[in-house]
């Protein structure tokens, strides 16, 4: 999460703008699904009433009282998450196994060696994710995989050069790349 927060503070919307503000970020950033594995807390509020996983996340993102540096930093992170990810959800998974050997080699074990609650949780989480999948949209255009790769490459190039990624510049870079690919494809079709 720290990477996303630092990146959000290092992105510009346009060359002439200040850094990305929460209103712009909300249009660009995807839905946040915070997955908590090894979750053992009870989903209850301060009065002991049952709450949902989403309510747990919202409760966790509320500012806490205090004035020391640690509290100020935690509240700053909470605010950034609330501001930049207007569309957010949480999913809690129990610990996959109580056996430390299984946990240390979890990639090599069969599902039948894991707790049934964990396996069922994974299945439910997959349903949640697949039911909420949506296209990445920029400037009212659905972004396909090739376009998304171009956008990512533009951000990476800018960061690697020590620059500040600019969304407008990345968009232009992606449009040029996509246009060139389409042009080559059309030329090829014409020649055939």
C-alpha positions as CSV (number, residue, x, y, z in Angstrom):
1,X,0.0,0.0,0.0
2,X,2.9,2.3,0.7
3,X,4.0,2.1,-2.9
4,X,0.6,3.2,-4.2
5,X,0.5,6.1,-1.7
6,X,4.0,7.3,-2.7
7,X,3.1,6.9,-6.3
8,X,-0.1,8.9,-5.9
9,X,1.9,11.7,-4.4
10,X,4.3,11.6,-7.4
11,X,1.9,11.8,-10.3
12,X,0.7,14.8,-12.2
13,X,-2.5,14.9,-14.2
14,X,-1.3,17.5,-16.7
15,X,2.2,19.0,-17.3
16,X,1.0,22.4,-16.0
17,X,-0.8,21.1,-12.9
18,X,0.2,20.4,-9.4
19,X,0.4,16.8,-8.3
20,X,-2.6,14.5,-8.6
21,X,-5.5,15.5,-6.4
22,X,-8.1,13.1,-5.0
23,X,-10.8,14.1,-7.4
24,X,-8.6,13.3,-10.4
25,X,-7.2,10.2,-8.8
26,X,-10.7,8.8,-8.2
27,X,-11.3,8.9,-11.9
28,X,-8.0,7.0,-12.6
29,X,-7.3,4.6,-9.8
30,X,-9.0,1.2,-9.9
31,X,-11.3,-0.1,-7.2
32,X,-9.3,-1.1,-4.1
33,X,-9.9,-4.6,-2.8
34,X,-8.0,-5.0,0.4
35,X,-7.5,-8.7,1.1
36,X,-6.6,-9.6,4.7
37,X,-5.3,-13.1,5.0
38,X,-4.8,-14.8,8.3
39,X,-7.6,-12.7,9.6
40,X,-8.6,-13.8,13.1
41,X,-10.4,-10.8,14.6
42,X,-14.1,-10.8,15.1
43,X,-16.1,-8.7,12.7
44,X,-17.8,-6.6,15.4
45,X,-18.0,-2.8,16.0
46,X,-17.1,-1.1,19.3
47,X,-20.6,-2.0,20.7
48,X,-20.2,-5.7,19.9
49,X,-22.6,-5.6,16.9
50,X,-21.8,-7.8,13.9
51,X,-20.4,-5.8,10.9
52,X,-19.5,-6.7,7.3
53,X,-16.0,-6.9,5.9
54,X,-16.7,-3.6,4.1
55,X,-17.8,-2.0,7.4
56,X,-14.6,-3.3,9.0
57,X,-12.5,-1.6,6.3
58,X,-14.4,1.7,6.8
59,X,-14.0,1.4,10.6
60,X,-10.2,0.8,10.1
61,X,-9.9,3.9,7.8
62,X,-11.3,6.3,10.4
63,X,-8.9,8.7,11.9
64,X,-7.7,7.9,15.4
65,X,-7.2,10.5,18.2
66,X,-3.7,11.5,19.1
67,X,-1.0,14.0,18.3
68,X,2.2,12.0,18.2
69,X,4.1,11.5,14.9
70,X,3.0,7.9,14.6
71,X,-0.7,8.7,14.9
72,X,-0.4,11.7,12.5
73,X,1.3,9.5,9.9
74,X,-1.3,6.7,10.2
75,X,-4.1,9.2,9.9
76,X,-2.4,10.7,6.8
77,X,-2.3,7.3,5.2
78,X,-5.9,6.6,6.1
79,X,-7.0,9.9,4.5
80,X,-5.0,9.2,1.3
81,X,-6.7,5.8,1.0
82,X,-10.2,7.3,1.6
83,X,-9.6,10.2,-0.8
84,X,-7.9,8.3,-3.6
85,X,-9.9,5.1,-3.5
86,X,-13.6,6.1,-3.3
87,X,-14.6,2.7,-4.5
88,X,-13.1,0.2,-2.0
89,X,-13.9,-3.1,-0.4
90,X,-12.4,-5.6,1.9
91,X,-12.2,-9.3,2.0
92,X,-11.0,-11.4,5.0
93,X,-9.5,-14.8,4.8
94,X,-8.7,-17.1,7.7
95,X,-5.3,-18.6,8.1
96,X,-4.9,-21.4,5.5
97,X,-3.5,-23.9,8.0
98,X,-2.5,-24.2,11.6
99,X,0.5,-26.3,10.6
100,X,3.7,-24.2,10.2
101,X,5.2,-26.7,7.8
102,X,2.3,-26.4,5.5
103,X,2.4,-22.6,5.7
104,X,6.1,-22.5,4.9
105,X,5.4,-24.6,1.8
106,X,2.0,-23.4,0.9
107,X,2.6,-23.2,-2.8
108,X,3.4,-26.9,-2.9
109,X,0.5,-28.3,-0.9
110,X,-2.8,-29.7,-2.1
111,X,-6.0,-27.8,-1.3
112,X,-7.2,-30.7,0.8
113,X,-4.3,-29.9,3.2
114,X,-5.7,-26.4,3.8
115,X,-8.6,-25.4,6.1
116,X,-12.0,-25.7,4.4
117,X,-12.9,-22.2,5.6
118,X,-9.9,-20.9,3.7
119,X,-10.7,-22.8,0.5
120,X,-14.4,-21.6,0.7
121,X,-13.2,-18.1,1.3
122,X,-11.0,-18.2,-1.8
123,X,-13.9,-19.4,-3.9
124,X,-16.1,-16.6,-2.5
125,X,-13.4,-14.0,-3.1
126,X,-13.0,-15.1,-6.7
127,X,-16.7,-14.7,-7.2
128,X,-16.5,-11.2,-5.7
129,X,-13.7,-10.3,-8.0
130,X,-15.2,-11.7,-11.1
131,X,-18.6,-10.0,-10.4
132,X,-16.8,-6.6,-10.0
133,X,-14.5,-6.7,-13.0
134,X,-14.8,-3.7,-15.2
135,X,-12.9,-2.2,-18.1
136,X,-10.2,0.4,-17.4
137,X,-11.6,3.6,-19.0
138,X,-9.6,6.7,-19.9
139,X,-11.2,9.6,-21.8
140,X,-14.3,7.5,-22.2
141,X,-12.4,4.8,-24.1
142,X,-12.2,1.2,-22.9
143,X,-8.5,0.3,-22.5
144,X,-7.5,-3.1,-23.8
145,X,-4.4,-5.0,-22.7
146,X,-2.1,-3.5,-25.3
147,X,-3.2,0.0,-24.4
148,X,-2.7,-0.6,-20.7
149,X,0.8,-2.0,-21.4
150,X,1.6,1.3,-23.2
151,X,0.3,3.4,-20.3
152,X,2.3,1.3,-17.8
153,X,5.4,1.5,-20.0
154,X,5.1,5.3,-20.2
155,X,4.8,5.6,-16.4
156,X,7.8,3.2,-15.9
157,X,9.9,5.1,-18.5
158,X,9.2,8.4,-16.7
159,X,10.0,7.0,-13.3
160,X,13.2,5.4,-14.5
161,X,14.4,8.7,-15.9
162,X,13.7,10.3,-12.5
163,X,10.7,12.2,-13.9
164,X,7.2,12.7,-12.6
165,X,4.6,10.6,-14.5
166,X,2.1,12.8,-16.2
167,X,-1.2,11.2,-17.1
168,X,-1.8,13.4,-20.1
169,X,1.6,12.5,-21.5
170,X,1.1,8.8,-20.8
171,X,-2.3,9.0,-22.6
172,X,-0.7,10.7,-25.6
173,X,2.1,8.1,-25.6
174,X,-0.5,5.3,-25.5
175,X,-2.6,6.9,-28.3
176,X,0.5,7.2,-30.6
177,X,1.5,3.6,-29.9
178,X,-2.0,2.3,-30.5
179,X,-2.4,4.3,-33.7
180,X,1.0,3.0,-35.0
181,X,-0.1,-0.6,-34.3
182,X,-3.4,-0.1,-36.0
183,X,-1.7,1.6,-39.0
184,X,0.7,-1.3,-39.4
185,X,-2.2,-3.7,-39.2
186,X,-4.3,-1.8,-41.8
187,X,-1.3,-1.6,-44.1
188,X,-0.8,-5.3,-43.8
189,X,-4.4,-6.0,-44.5
190,X,-4.3,-3.6,-47.5
191,X,-1.3,-5.4,-49.0
192,X,-3.1,-8.8,-48.6
